[in-house]
Structure formats: structure tokens, C-alpha cells
Amino acid sequence: MELSRSYRNLIRTELIVPIVLLIIGTYGGLMQVLFRAGVLHYDPVLRLLIDTLGAVFGVEALRNIDLQSSIMYYWGLTLHGVLNAIVFTTFFAVAFGNAVVPYFLRLPLNTRVGWLSATVMLIGVGFAAFAMLSGQASVLYTFYPPLKAHPTFYLGAALLIVGSWIGAANWIPLYRRWRREHPGEKVPLAVMGMFATFIIWFIATLSVAVEVLVLLLPWSLGWTETVDVPLARALFWFFGHPLVYFWLLPAYVMYYTMLPKVAGGKLFSDAAGRLVFGLFILFSIPVGAHHQFSDPGIGTQWKLLHTALTYAVAIPSLITAFTLAASLEYAGRQRGGRGLFGWMTRLPYFDRQRWLFSYWIAGLFIFIFGGISGIVNASYNLNLAVHNTAWIPGHFHLTVGSPVLLAFLGMSLFLVAQLSGKEVRWKGVVVAMPYLWLIGVLIFSWGMMRGGLLGMPRRTYLGAGALSPDLQGTPLYRADWAPYAEIAMVGGIIMFVAMVLYFVAFFVTLFSRRVHEAALEFPVAEAYHDEPVRALNRLAPWVVAAVVLIVVSYTPVLIDVVRSSFKPAPAYVPEYNVPEKQLQQMTDQETQGVAKQR
């Protein structure tokens, strides 16, 4: 397939821009662990940067900005969550689909529509970045009301979503043309996986679009004074948990269609992959209420229903675990492995020519612990012990923060190198990075989760509160949390070092000399069992069944939320613990008082 310059630049742009933004998000993550452990109480790098800019441009006001306020913690936490978990992943999913769908269907992408998609997403990120970097949107990654962000934050989020819709819609004509030209043939598994990914994404983002456009944006613009918090939370979590599978499924596409080939073997079962993608469409969305076990206004029977469905969504991951294990065992035995476990020692863990394997296998190993801890979160009773504690981000970094991140990082480097005609540089560092990340994230997550079991909260600037050195020796100091916050800090520092190594290797490769013509070739795995199961070759029945299940599971939840007699909440700005309107009145009174004194 011929690769036009426009096509190559489209995918490169959709990969390089989020990697650059990921640098900011990664630095924010380092600051989080240092702040929480009480090691730092201000950002020294940001202080130096602002002071330098103030001196160079002669703007004294810049040098007077107070960076010791605890609000800097939440500013950084918002950047870390939004840039890493939403911006990076959305851009990558669109870019990966733009590479995978045309490649496997052997049909050219409409680059005009592709660039329209990328432009809309870039504009959206620009709006949201302005709000976050200027300190007007420190509302965290979940942007729960009544914390209110600048309107450009919500507008940017909406544009990012719309841009991704356009990108996915651009694949539909290719799919329809392929089906016409190949009647009776199985759709390539990778293409099914990418369409399953964006079917989940489209359905899930409908609710957050309603939340943003109907509730949050008019409220942020001042058109309404209050907001319905329970309804906003329910709409967010209709989107929030399926978002996890939007992140996960592109990694699953790599696991099923490429990992066995790189390992030196075959995919154990093609039908298993198709079944898994269908099951994710069915069960990914009607599970959101398990994030709201402690929320009032939703009947316990509906929370219990969502609990059961959450356990159901673990089934495709269990199928994947056994399928990939069988695929890797075949690869190991093909490479000379003997005995019950000897095949494990033959896999290319440190092979520099198969460096992608290290990103996939490290992520899969970490995912074992992420899956186990996720079952705890999904349990109605056990969730009460860990809800809103540090356990949750500990678990989160074992799932999205490891298998998804590592798969996306590895594939980003792979695609940028190929589409630029470059050879991947520093392969020793490239291979070592995921294993260093593995060590760091296991230390970090153990510290967070162990502290969470002792009640250590998440999303809290502990360094200025319960773990502040100034409070040592007082009843307010939580000495039992301190060692676990410090353990998490050590793990976080190791993770940061791993990311620095990746960024160096990525940009050294990007700016290196071109050594061959730009190309796009994926390591495509052959199926060991290529079962001709016609029922698994279409996604439409899964979509219909998913819609029915969503209606059954979410209609009573939304009815309960709407019927709840909660008073709508006034807006709060993150910096202060009084309503925005009251704060403005207090400010006006102070201003009038000063004027009278003069």
C-alpha cells in the first residue's frame, strides 16, 4: 500500500503531539508523589522557570506568583490525569486506528477527513490546555461539579471527543468497500478490534457530551447558577468506566494480532479474539454504578446489578489471559523450550531486534495484579473499605497505567520510526525501560494500596496535612501512613526515571538521520486455530444486545437520580471552600471597604 506524505504526517502528528504533552503529565506525576510524602511544598522547577521568565521579560508580577499554595498540588494532579489518561490515549487510539484499518484492509485512508479529525482534536486540546495551565481548571480528571472550570476546558473536552468521532467515522467507508469486495471473508481481527474500541467509545461519550453541553458548559458560562451534582456524576460514570476499555482494547489488538508473531509463534485462537471484542462491547458500559457505591440516591438493587455486570466484564480478560498464555507457550516451544515451564525461559525478553516484546510482556505481567485488585473494587462490600482511598490510584496504575501505557509507548515509537524512515536508536535503553517501569509501578502501587487499607485518602495533598512535617508529634499527624507514602514516592521516582529514558530514546530516534524509505509493516500473527465461526464475524448483533443491556441497567439508575430530592449545588472554584457567588460578594465587600477608607 502506497503511503502518501499527507498520510504519514497525519499519523506522526497524532503520535508526536501527545507524547510531548505526556512529558508535562509525567512531570506532574513526579510532583504528586513528592508532595504527598511531604518532601516538597512547592514546585522548584516551576519556580525557577517563572522567575527566569520574569527576569528575562522584566515582568515583576510573574516573580510574585505564590507557588507554595496547596492549590499547586491539584493543578498538577489535573494536568497529570487529563494529559495522560484522556489526551494521550485518545490521540493514540485514533492514530493507531488510522494505521491499522487501512493496513489490514489494504485500502487508502481519506486524509482530508483524517486531518479534519486531527485539527478538531488539536483545537480542543488547545482550549483545555489553556484552562488547565492558566490555573482555571484544577477540577481533576473526573471534573466533578460543583468544582467549576473555565468554559474553555469543557469546550476543549467536547472538541476532543468530536474529533475522535470524525476519525473513527473515516474508517467506515473503507470497511464497507472491503466487505463489498470480499464477500464471505472474515474481517481482519485487528479491524474488528478497532471498530469494537470505537463503538464502545461512541456510546460511552454520548453521556459525557450531554453532561458537558447541557449541565457543565452553560453553568460555567454563567447561564445557570446551580448544577445537579448526582445527575452529573451518573452521566460521567456512564462514560468513565467504559473509558477503561477504550484504553485497553487497542492494547488487546496488539496482544492478539502482533504479540504472538514477535514472540516467535502463532495466535492460539482467532475465534477467541473475536469473542473477546464482542463481549467487551456487550459488558463494558452497563457497569458504571460500581463507581458510585457510596453515592446516595441510587437504589442498592441497581448497584448490585452493576456489580454483577462488572464481574461479567472480567470474562473477556480471563479468556485473553488463557489465549495469550497458550500463544506464548507455543512460541516458547518453537524456540526450543522443553518441560512444563521451560518455554517461559525461551521468550525474547531482552532481544533488541524484538524490542516491542518487552513492552507487551511487562504490561501483561503487571496486569495480573491490576485484575486481581480490580475484583476488590468491583465488590459491593469490599469497595466500602477502599473507596476514595489511595488503593484506587494504586490499582489504576496497575491497569491503565501499565499494560495500556507500555503498549501505547512501544507502538508509538514503532510507528514513528517506520513512518519517518528511521531506525530505533538506543535499543538497550528501549528494552530496559518497561522492566524499570515494572519495578517502579509495583513499588508505587504497593505503597498506595497498603496505605489505602489504612485509610490514606487519594486526591489529597497529604504533605500539607496529615503527613506534614510541621504536625509531627501532634494528634493530627498520621505516622502509620508515612512509610507507605514514602514507599509510593520511591516507586514514583523510579517510574519517572523510566519515562525519562523513554523520552530520550523517542526523540533521539525522531531526530536521527533517515536510513530507509518510510514504510508501514506490522508483525502480523498467523492463527494456530483459525476457526470459521460466522457468528463472530459481525459486530452488529453485539451492539444491539449492548443497547438492550444498557437500557435495562441504566434506566432505573437515572430514574433514581432524577427523582432524588437533592438541592442543586452552587459553583465552587477549586482554590476556595466557599461558593463562588458568596466569594465574589465577600471580595466586593472588601473592595468597597478599602475604597471607603481611602
N, C-alpha and C positions, 0 to 999 in steps of 0.2 A: 504494500500500500504506500503510495507516494505521500510524503509528509510536506505539506506546504509550509512556508515560512510563517504565515499567519497562525497556522495550527500549532506549530512548535512554540511560538512565542506566547500563545494563549495559555497553554498548559504550564509553561515555565513561569509566567506571571502569576497564575493561580497557585503555584507552589512556593515561589520565592518570597512574595509579599507576606504571606502568613508566617513563613519561617523568620523573617525579620521582626515581625510583631511578636513572635514567640520568644525572642530574646528579652523583650520587655516583660512579658508574662513570667518567664523563668526567673529573671532577677527579682520580680515581685514575690515569687515563691521562696527564694532565699531569705528575703527580708521577713517573711511571715514567721519562719521558724526562729529567727534571731529575736524578733520582737516578742513572740510568745514565751520564749525561755527567759526573758528579762535581760538578755545580753546587750541589746541595743534599745535606745529610747528615741532615736531619730535616725534618719537615713543619711549617713555620711557622704555617700556618693552623690545623692541628690543635692545635699547642702553645698558640696564643692561645685557641682555643675551650676547651680543657681547663683552662687557667689561669683563664679567666674563670668557668667553671662552679665551679671550686674556690673562687674568691674569693666568688662570689655565695652559694653554699650552705655556705660555711665548711668544705669538705671538704679538708683539707690533703693527704690521700693522693692526690687527683687531681693536685695540682700536682707531686707527686713521681714521676709516671709518666715513665719514660725513653722518649723518642721518638727518640733518636739511634741506637738499635739497628738493625742491618740488617734485623731481622725486619719493621720497618715497610714495607720495600720489598715483601716478599712478602705482607704483609697487604693493601696497596694493589693489588698485582697480582691477587690473588684476587678482590677486590671488582670490579676493572675487568673481568676476564674473565667472572665469573659474572653480574654485573648486566647487562653489555652484551650478552654473547653468548648467554646462556641465558634469563634472566628477561625482559628487554625483548623478545626475539624470540618467545618462547613466548606471552607475553601478546598481542603484536601479532597473531600468526598466528591465535589464537583469536578476537580481536576482529574482525579483517578477515574471517574466515570467517563470523562472526555477522552481518556486514553484507552480504557478497557473496552467500551462499547464499540467504537469504530474498529479497533484492532481485531476483536473476535468476530465481528460481523463482516469485516473486510469491506467496509463502506466508508466514504469520506464524511466527516462532520461538517455541518454548516457553520463555518467560523464566524459569519456575521452575527448569527444568533448567539454563538458562544461568547463573542466579545461584548454583546449587549448584556448577557448574563454577568460576565466578569465586571463590567463597568458599573452596573447597578449594585453589585456586592461591594465594590471598592468605594462607591459613594456612601453606601450605608456604613461601612467601617469608618470612613472619614467622619461622618456625623457622630457616631457613637464614640470614637476616639477623642473627638473634641470635647464632648461632655465629660468623659472619664478623666482625661489628662488635665482638664481645667478644674477638676475637683467638684464638678457639678452633678456627678452621678455615682457617688460612693454607696450604691444600693446593693452591692454584691451580685453574684452571678444569677441568683434567682429573682432579683429585683422585686421582692415582695413589697406591696404597699402595706402600711402607709408611708414608708420611706419614699420620697419623691425625687425623681431625677429630672434633669433638664429635658425639654421636649426632643432635642436632637438625639438623645440616647434612644428613646423609644422609636423615633423615626428611622434611625440607623438600623435598629434591630429588624424593623419591618422590611426595609430595603434589602438587607442581607438575606432574609427569607425569600422575598420575591425574586431576587436574583438567582437564588439556588433553584427555585421552581422553573425559571426560564431555562437554566442549564439542563435540568433533567428533561424538560419537555422537548428539548432539541434532539434527544435520542429517540423519541417515539417514531418519527418518520423513517429512521434507519431500521428500527425493529420491524415496522410494518412492511417495508420494502423487502427485508430479508425473509420474512415469513411468506411473502408472495413468491419470491424466487427460490425458496427451499421448502416446498410443501411436504409435510410429513416428517421433516427432520427435527431433531431435538435442538432447541435453542441452546447455545453455548452456556455452560453452567455459570461462568463469570458474568455473563449478561443478565441471567436470571437473578444473580445475587445483587447486582447493581440496581436493577429495577425493584427488587424487594426492598432494598435500602431506601429508595426514594418514595416508594409507596407508603412506607411507614412514616417517613419524614413529612410527606404532604398531608396525610391525615392528621398527624400529631400537631403540625404547625397551624392548622386551621384554628385550633382553640387559642393558641398564644396570639394569633393575629386578631381574634376577637377581643382578647384581654387588652392588647396594646391599643387597638384602634377605637374600641368602644369605651373602655374603662380608663386606661392609664394616660393615653395621649391627650384627650380632652381635659382630664384632671390636671395634667402637667401644664397645659396651656392656660389654665385658669378658667376654663369654660364651666367646670363644675367644681364645687368646693369640697366635696367628700367623695369617698370611694368605698365600694363594697369589698372589704378585705376577704371574707370567706369565699366569695364567688371568684375573686381574682386568684386566690390560692388554688381553688379547684380547677380553674382553667389552666393555670400554669402546670399543675401536675398531670393533667391530661396530656400535656406536651413533655413534661420534664422527664418522666421515666422512659417513654419511647425514644427520647433523645439518646439514651444509653445505647440502644440497638442501632440507631442511625450511626453512632460512632463505631459500634462493634462489627457491623456487617461488612464494611469494606475490608476489615482485617480478616473476617471469615472467608471472603472471596480469595484473598491471598493464601490463606491456610489450605483451602480446598483445591484451588486450581494451580498454585505455584509451589507451595512448600514441598509437596512430595517430589517434584522434579528436582528442586535444588538439593534435597536430601539424597537424591540418587535412586528414587523408587517411583511408585505409582500411587495414585489415589485409590484407596481400598474400594470405595463405592461411590459411583456418580449419583445414584438414586438417593443415597443418604444426604448428600449436599442439597439436592432439590427439595427433599422433605424438610430439611432444616430451615431453608429460606422460607418455605411456605408456612411452617409453624411459627416462625418469628412474625410474619405478617398477621397471623391469627391471634397470637397471645401478647404481642408487645405493648399494645395500647390500653386494654381494659385492666390495668394494674395500678394506675396512678394513686389511688386512695391509700395504698400501703405507705405512702409518704405522709399521710395525714391521720395516722392512728391517734395522735394526741389532739387533733383539731376537734373543737365542738361543732355541733350542727349536722354531723353526718352519722346516720344510724350505724350501730355496731354490726348489724347483719350485713350491711353493704361493705363495711370494712373487711368483714370476714370473707365475703365473696371475692374481693380483690386479693386477699391473702391467698386463697386457693388458686386463683389465676396466676399469681406471682410464682407459686410453686410450679405451675404448668409451664411457664416460660423458661424454666430451668431445663426442661426436657430436651429442647434442641441443642443446648450446650452440652448436655450429657452425651447425646448422640455424637456430637462433634468430638468430644474427648475420646470416645472409643474408636471412631473412624480415623482420626488423626494418629492415634496410638498404633492402630493396625497399619496405617500407611507408613509411619516411621519405622515400625518393626520390619516391614518388607524392605524398606530402603537399607536399614542396617544389615540385614541378612544378605542383600545383594552386594553389599560392600565387604562381606566376609565375616559377619557376626555369627557366633555359634552359641549354643546353650540357651538357657531360659532368658537371661538378661544380657548376654554378650553383644547383641545387636545395638544396645544403647551406646557402647563404647566406640562403635564404628561410625557414628554420625559425624558430620563435618562441623563440629562446634567452633573450631578455630581456623577453618580453611579460608584463607584470604581470597581465593577465587570464588568462593561461595559465601561471601560475607553476609549476604541477606539472611542466611540461615540463622545467624546469631541473634538477629533482631526478632525473628519469629519464635525461636525456641526459648529464649529468655522470657519473652512475654507470656508464652504458654505456661511455663513453669510458675511464674508469679500468679497467673490467672487461677491456678489451683486454689491458692489461699483466698483470692478475691471471691471465687464462687462459694467457698465454704462460709466466709464471713457474710456474704450476701444472703444466705439462707437465714442467718440470725436476724438480719434487718427485716426480712420478709415475714418473720414470725410475729403474730399479733402480740403474744405475751413478751417474748424476748426483746422485741423492739422497744418496749417501755423502759428497759434497762439501759439502752444505748442511744435512744432518740436525742438528737441535738447535743450529743457528746462528741469528744474527739474521735470516738470509734468510727464515726461516719466518714470523715475525710481519710482516716486510715484505710478503711475498706475501699473508698473511692480510688485511691492511688494504686490499689492492687488490681483494679479492673480497668477503668478508662485510663488511669494514669500510668499503666504499664503495657499490657498487651496491645491496646489501641495506639498509644503514643509511640511505642517502639516500632510497630508495623508501619505507621504513617511516616515516621522519621526515615526508616530504611527505604521505603518505597519512594519518598520524596527525593532522596539522594540518588537512587537508581534512575528515576525518570529524568531528573535534571541533567545528570551526567550523559545519558543516552541522547536526549533531545538537544544537547549542546555540543555533541561530538567530543566529549571529554572522557578521560579515564579517571575513575575514582582514585583519589590520592589518599595517602596516609592510611592504607588499608589495615595496618596493625592497630591503629587508634580506632578506626571504624569498627573493627571486630571486637575490640575490648570494651567499647562504650556500653553496649547493652548489658554486659556482665557486671560492669561497675554500677550501672543503674540498678540492676537486680540487688546487689548488696545494699546499696543505699536505701532503696524503697522498702526492703524487708526490715531494715533497722528503723526507718522512719515510721512505717505503719505499725510495727510492734509497739513503739513508744506511744503513738497516738491512741491505738486501740486499748492498750493496757491502762493508760491514763483515763480513757473514756469509761472503762469499767469502774473506775474510782470516782466518776462524776465530773472529770475535767471537761469543760464545755468546748465546743467548736466555735468558730467565728467570734472569738473573744480575745481582746488584747490583754492577755494574762500578765504580760510583763509590766503593765501599769496597774495591775490589780492584785489578784491572789498570789501571783508569783513575783511581785515587785520586790527587789532587794530592800527597799525602804520599809517594807512591812514585816521583815523577818523579826521574830521574837514577839509578834502580836498575834491575837486570835484570828486575824484576817488572813494571815499567811498560810497557804496550803502546802506544807512541806511534803506531803505524800504525793503531790502532783509533780513536784520539781524534778525528780530524777527522770520521769518519763518525758517531760517537756525537753529536757536536755538530751535524752536519747533520740527523740524525734529530730532535734536540731542537728545532731551528728549525722543522722541519716539524710536529712535535707541538704546538708553541705556536700555530702558525697554525691547526691543526685545532681546538685548544681555543677559540680566538677565534671560529671559525666556529660551534662548538656554542653558545657563549655568545649569539651573535646569534640563533641558532635558538630557544633557550630564552626569550629576551626576547620575541621575536615570538610564540611559542606562548602564553606566559602573558598577554601584553598582549591577545591575541585572546580567550583564555579568559575573562578578567575584564572584557572590554569590554561595552558595552551591547548588548542583544539588538535586532536590526534586522529580523528576519523570523521567520516560523514555522519551527520545526525541520523539517528535510527530509532525505531521503537520495536523492540522484541521482548516479549515476556517469556519466562521459563514455564511453559505450559505443561502440566502434568497429564499423562495418559491415565485413563481409568483402568484399574485391575478388573473390577466388576462393572461393566458398562450396561446396566440393566435397562431394557427398553420399556420403561413404565410410562405410558402415555398420560396417565392421570397426573403425573408430576411435571408435565411439560408446559402447563398453563398456570398462570398466577391469578386469573380472574376468579375462579371458584374460591380461592383463599381470601381474596379481597371481599367478596360477598359475605362469606362466613364471618370475616373480621368485623364488618359493619354491623351485622346482626348481633354479635357478641358485645360490641361497643354499646349499642343501643340498650341491650339488656343490663349491662353492668353499670353504665354511667347515667342513664335516665333517672333512677332513684336517687343517686348521689346528688345530681344537680337539683332535683326537686327538693331534697332535704336542705340543701344550701340556700336555695331561693326562699324557702319557707321560714328559714331561721330568722328570728326577730332581732338580729344584731343591728345596732345603730351604725350607719355609715361613718367611717373614720375620717377625720380631717388630715390634711397633709402634714408630714414631718420632713424637715431637711435632716440629713444624717448627722450633721455636726451638733445638733441641739436636741434636748429631750422635752421640748415643749412644741405644741402645734405651730406650724408655720405662720398662720394668721395671728396667733397670740404673740409670737415672737416679733412679727412686724409691728404690732401695736406697742409692744414694750420698747422697740427701737425708736418708733416715732415719738413716744413719750419722753424718752431720754434726750432725743434730738431737740424737742421743744423746750425741755428743761434747760439744756445748755444754752439755747438761743435766748431764753428769758434772763439767764444770769448775765449774758453779755449785754 
